[in-house]
Amino acid sequence: MNPVTVLITILACSIGAVVLVVRHVLSVRSVGNWSSKILFHVGSMFLRFNAFFLEKTIFTIDYGGGFNLNFECTREEIKKVLPKHLEPVPMKILEGDNAKYLFSLYCADLNMKGAPIDLGRADAFTYVRDKDNMLSLCFVSAFIQYPRGNKMLKSLITNMNKFFGMDPYDYSLGYPHYDAEKIHISDNEFIMQVEGARIRVSGEENIQSKGNLFHRDFLSANSQIYRGANGAKNVNFFNQDFMNASVTSWDPATVVCSGDMNEIHALCSKKLVSVQHYQNAGGIRWYFENS
């Protein structure tokens, strides 16, 4: 295809996309302000063009590993934080685990392609079945350690998070992002502070076991993530670098949880029953489609 044809094609597609966005925004009568609608459709248009021209899946996440902290709750406690179309489900994190109703706090050493910098990020979520009886995660909130002293960069990251956390059915916030004073992760330590609440996992002597594998139910649940009240979700794709990751279990009794854990989430004040750290020597890559 010659350059002139390519240029004409891009121009035509751009004009067509803008027309479609304007028509759709004007036709929508759902809840949500105009700035949210415009942000969503412009962001969607950009990602779709990116996928079209680069012939790649919409977004890529590369990381080395992560920490997962699991708090045991009752079914009723989990149900209260879920939208009506999702049902709580007891989860087995590792092979050999007993299924429990869990609320999880997860932090990965993220390197999101297209992001301006590496960010400290932690996600709070639980485990569910949807109307099709498929295992899933449901995000409840997220925490970001924003770069200090750069208001423009913080604004850019805030809007990026708003786009990916938005419910496209009514342009509401699918789940909120909160500021964290500190999020630190390494192969043998995790520290998180949100206002007066502080979590610290550390010390080689506090490791219970190594070389564990994730349970199939946990892997299946990670294949889709719901947000908001209307069924919006990410569909996730990952390979054996995640499925066969080596998982280390830490003694939850040695984890320091100080201050008011309600500052993170009310369900983080429940009993901490397990902590995992996983990694893959060659790194781990996910792809996801945002809906």
N, C-alpha and C positions, 0 to 999 in steps of 0.2 A: 504494500500500500504506500503510495507516494505521500510526501509531507503535506501537500495541499489537501489531499483527500482526508488525511488524518485531522488537519486543522478544521476543515469544514464539518467533519463528523463530531469533533469535540464541541464546536460552537453550537451545532444543532442540538446535540444532547444537552448542553448547558441550558440553552433557551427553553427546551422542552421540559427539563427538570424544574426550572424556576417557575414556569407556568403551572406545572402540576402541583408544586408546593403551595403556590399562592391560591390556586383553586381549592386545594384540600383544606388549607388553613381557614379560608373564608367559609367553607361548607360545614366545618366542625362546630357543633353547638354544645360540646361537653365542657365540664368544669376545667378551669385553667386559664392563666393570663396569657396575653398575646406574646410577651417576651419568651415564656416557656414554650409556646407552640412554635415560634420561629426558631428558637434554639434547637428544638428537637428535630424539625424538618431540615434545617440547614446541616446539622450534624449528620443526620441520616443520609442526605444527599452526598455529602463529602465522603462518607464511608463507603457508600455504594459505588461511587465513581472510583475510589481507591481500589476496591475489589475488582471492578470491571477492567480497569487499565492494567493493573499489576497481576491480575489473574491469581489472587491469593485470597485466603479466607479473611474475613473482615478485620480481626484483631489478633495479636500475638502476645503472649506473656512468657517470658523466660525467667526462670529462677532456680536457685540451687537447692532449696528445701524450705521447711517451715515448721513452726510450732503450733500444736493444736491442744487447747485446754478445754476439758469437758466437765460441765457441771450437771449433776443429776437432779432432775425435776420430776414432778408428777405430770401425767397426761393433761390434767386440767390446767396446770400452770403454763404448759406449752401452748395449749389451745387458745389461751387468752391473747397471745401475741401474734396469732396467725389470721390471715384472711379466711373468709368462710369457705372458700373452695378447696382449702388444703386441710389435711388431717394429720395430727401428730403420729409418729411411728417410732417405736423403740429401735435403737441402732446398735450394731456391733461395729466398732471402729477397726479392731484387729481380729485376725484369725484366732479363735479360741475365746473371744470375749463373750460375756453374757449381754443380751440385748437390754438396753436401758433408754429411758427418755432423757435426752441430753440437750443441753444448750451449750454451744461451742463458741470459743473465741479463738480465731486463727490469724496468725501472722506469717507472711512469707517475705523472703528477701527478694523484692520485686525489681524487675527491669522491664518495664513495659515499653515496647517499641513505639516510638512516636511521642512518648512522654518527655517533657523537658528535662527532668532529673529523676534519679531514683528517689522513691518516697518511702517513708515509714508508714505502713498501713496495716490495720487489723480489722477483721470482719467478724461480726457477731451474727450467728445464724442457728437454725435448728433443722431437724430432719423430718420429712413429710412424705405423704403419698398424695398425688393429685387425682383429679376426677377420672383419669385413665388408669389408676392404680400403679402409676410409675413412681419409683423412689426419686426424691429430689431434695435439694436444700431450699430453705427460704431465708433470705437475708433480712435481718431486722435492723441493723445499723452498721456503720463503719466509722473508723477513727483514723485520722490523718495527722501525721506530724509535718506540718507545712514548713517550708523554708522560712527562716527568720529574716525580717528586715527587707523583704521584697514583696511589696503589696501587689504589684502587677503580676508577678509570677503566681502568687497565692490566688489572685482573682482568676487567672487562666486555669489553674488546677481545680479551683472550686467549680467553675462552669463545666469543665470536663467531667468531673464527678457527678454534677447535677444531670448532665446529659445521660451518662451511663446508668444512673440510678432512677431515671424518670420512668413513669408509667405512661406509655404512649397512647393508652386508651382514653385517658382524661387529662394528661399532661401534669398530673400531680407528682409529688415526690414519692417514689417507690420505697425508699428507705433513706434516712438522714445520714449525713456525714458530720462527725463532730471533731473538734480540735483535740489533739493529744499533746501533752507537754513533752512526752518522750516515748519513742518506740525504737527499741534496739534489738537486733537479732544477730546471732552468730551460730556457729555449729554447736556450741555448748552453753549458750546463754540467751535468755529472752527477758527483756525488761520493758514494761509498759506503765506509763503514768497518765492518768486522766484526772485532772483537778487533784483531789486528795486521795484518790485510789491508786494503789501501786501494786504491780505484780512482778515477781522476779523468780525465774527458773534458772538455776545454775548449780555447778558443782558436779564433777565426774563421779564423786562418791554417792550421789543421789540417783544414779541411773539404776533402774531395776533389771532391764533386759535389753539386748540388742538383736538386730537381725530379724525383727518381726515383719510380717506382711499385712497390708490392709485387707480387711474382709471384703468380699465381693459386694455386699450390700452398701458399704461405704463408698466403694468405687462407683457403683451404679448411681447413688444419690448425687455424686459430684458431677454427673453428666448433664444436669440441668439445674438452674438456680432461678427460683421465683422471686419476684419483688412486687410490692403493691397489692392492691385489692382486686385487680381485674384479670389476672392471669398472665401478665407480662413475665418473660423469662429469658435467660441466656441459655443457649444450647452449647455445651462444652465438648471439645474433642481433645483427647490426650492419648499418648502412646504408652508403651511398656516402661518408659523411663519413670512415669508416675505409678503405674500399676504394680511394678516390681521394685519400687523404692524401698530401701532399707529403713526400717522404723525402729527408733529407740524409745523405750518407755521410761519415764521418770517417775519417781515416787511422789505422788501428789501431796503426801504429808509434809514434804520438805519444801514445797513451793511457798514463798512468802507472799501472802495477800494481805496488805495493810490498808488502813483507811476505810472509807465507806465504799464498798464495791458496787453499791447502787449508782454511784457516779458513772460507772461503765454501763451496767444494766442491772435491773432488779434480780434477774435470774443468775447473774454472776455472784450473788450473795449466797447461793445454794452451795451444797457440798461439792467440792472439787474431787472428782473420782478417778480421773486419768489425765495424763499428759503425754503427748507424743512429739517427737522430733523426727522428721524424715528428710532424706536427701538422696541424691543420685550423683555419682562421681562425675558423670558427663553433663550434668544439668538436666532440667526438666522444662518441657515446653508444652503450653496449652494454646489452643485456638478457640475462640468463641464467637458466636453470632449473637448480636444484640437485637432483641425484638421489643 
